[in-house]
Amino acid sequence: MASLRSTYLYLYNSILCSGWCYILYQATVTWLSGWSPAATWEVVEIPLKIFQTAALLEVAHSLLGVVRAPLLTSVMQVASRLWLLWGIVDAAPAAALTRYERGLSIGTFSLPVGFHTMLMAWGLSEVIRYSFFSVKEWRTPYYWLTWLRFTGFLILYPVGVASEMAMVRLAYPAINDQRIFCFDMPNRVNFGLDYPFCCIVLTCLYLPGFPFLFSHMLRQRAKILGPSSQKQQ
Amino acid sequence: MKLLVQTASGKELVAGGIAVQPSDSVEDLQKQLQRRKSQYHPSRQRLSLQPAPGEKRGQVLAPGTRLAEYNLQEGQVLIFKDLGPQVGYATVYFWEYFGPLMVYALLFYRRDIFYPAFRSKLQPQTLTQQLAFAFWTFHFTKRILETYFVHKFSHGTMPLRNLFKNCSYYWSFAAFVGYFLNHPLYTPPGLKQTYIALAFAMIWQLANFRCHLILASLRGSSSKGYQIPRGFLFEYVTCANYMCEVFAWVCFAISVQTLAVFIFIGAGGAQMCVWAQGKHRRLRKMFDGQDGRPKYPRRWIMLPPFF
């Protein structure tokens, strides 16, 4: 039973890892060759949809106790990704994929954030994460991999969130103008759904959500890479 | 007799211990402790015996009992846990039910504020909307009155943060449901549907009230521990009170034909299922039919014929 679980997790994480390697490769190459976000979207749309949506299985794993990851953090991570993918980029690709936003700047260095940076941040963190989990099923992960897993997020996570916010900001006017996914009253069930309003609420949820997930990772980092764990290495 | 009070980590809480008589109640001990450590109101103190070897938790000194019941020895160690700031059950219930009354009434009476786009063309509410407001008000008034005149709570207090948690749950759901029911574009179903379903909703509300009376009488006859609920719908269902509540709300949702009400009762019903399962398990474990204890009869947990 334990070996079945182990084999399954090894396969799942390896497949997801290779999928994200492909997405990351495409994102990097197209970014360096100066492709537009829309052109890159055409290449990565299908694999991105498949491999990101497959992450729903991680929520199921956590729910069924296949892995020990806490359910709430899994749900938050997967839900925010799926919202960005299906509810922002796929809902209003024309608007979301037009340009970059002036985003992160440190001193004179400034990184315009948008679709490519989001793909890079997602791709890098997923490749690291899935290879870590995959390796974990057959041996103690190499130290450099463990280190990357619990260090990469320090940069990748803020870049990811900044890019995601840029995507929402780019897509929002189109979502609002075309009233995408809206269900208006009057109707027979006396209910209405204002998706642009939901987008604002979801964006506001990033305010408590980001510190929550980031500090969760910081605690993990302290626990696994901290001085007390050095003896076991 | 001297008792030593320590925290779970073994730190002595009051130097030299506390002098008590075996005839003292647990409250007397807690008051003495508060005199020495004024920040710990008795409601936030949990005192327990040291765990027996191989066990994780020791027996808790329950309020309402006497120290003599625990065979305490001179110099025995009690384990102290600070439960954090506490608030009475009735207080929490009052605020969590009073909020929905106010929120809904605001939406009902001040549509000009909450639906600004329709300000200039507001029609009087439909009869269905007025009935919905009446049912909502009746329901939460019933809950508040039951809190003060019917319910008997097995614990006196709960952590203060529950007040904020429960209030945000009920207040926001009131706003959610009230927003759609009072919306100027609300479309009522046929009046026949409204009347029949609302009548059933009221019947289930009365049944729920009777369940609460039965539960209160169980607590009244013996202050300690659980009893097997009997009579009325409890002959068939462990948590008949929850069943009546859910059925009443489903009938109400049908009578006003509003998805928001179904969502409200879906969330509430799911939570009630969790509580009902816990209660069913406790009763089954407590009344296992061995050593002269009665056997818990075979019953639905909450929602026959499924659960």
Interface residues (C-beta under 8 A of the other chain):
Chain A: M185 P186 N187 R188 V189 N190 F191 G192
Chain B: F180 L181 H183 L185 Y186 T187 V256 Q257 T258 L259 A260
